[in-house]
């Protein structure tokens, strides 16, 4: 089996071994396969365990995505030219692919999340969200390509940082006009706003308490004055 993946032999083998550890799961991956003596193909494969004639086996289904891979490579070259502008942006930004995986993170996003681009790259954005916020994000992500191009959808979520602390973040989700369905996500730290709201709430509660105490005091004094 591995003979067909000379360039990706180690990675194909790793996916195969991963299935052995978790037979109930399935694995989707991309591999470069040998076709003939010199030609290669880019394949998208799905690996899963099954039974054939009563014997356990790994079943692998492949789709030839060579044309897509070539288009992505051309788009990647263009993206590399724009990369310095993206990384130097003044606001935290993430770029995710059509599967929800992080493609790029600029410097401000790295600072906000306390993670390097290497730690973020190829990681599903859902991994950084609190469980209760994942369904809402997935709904907005799926809808991003349906609405008018460039339209921004906002969603407040709780994101996990490197210190495993949950931070209140507003996501600005916008689909890009690209062949591979990339989505640009702006991040806005709501922690200072939440802190001010909490302080304001405490101030209001304190004022209400002082008002209640004043009312009770005046009521008691008034009662005493009316009592012979």
Secondary structure by P-SEA (a helix, b strand, c coil): cccccccaaaaaaaaaaaaaacccbbbbbbbbbbccccbbbbbbbbbbbbbcccbbbbbbbbbbaaaaaaaaaaaaaaaaaaaaaaaacccbbbbbccccccccccaaaaaaacccccccccccccccccccaaaaaaaaaaacccccccbbbbbbbbbbccccbbbbbbbbccccccccbbbbbbbbbaaaaaaaaaaaaaaaaaaaaaaaaaaaaaaaaaaaaacc
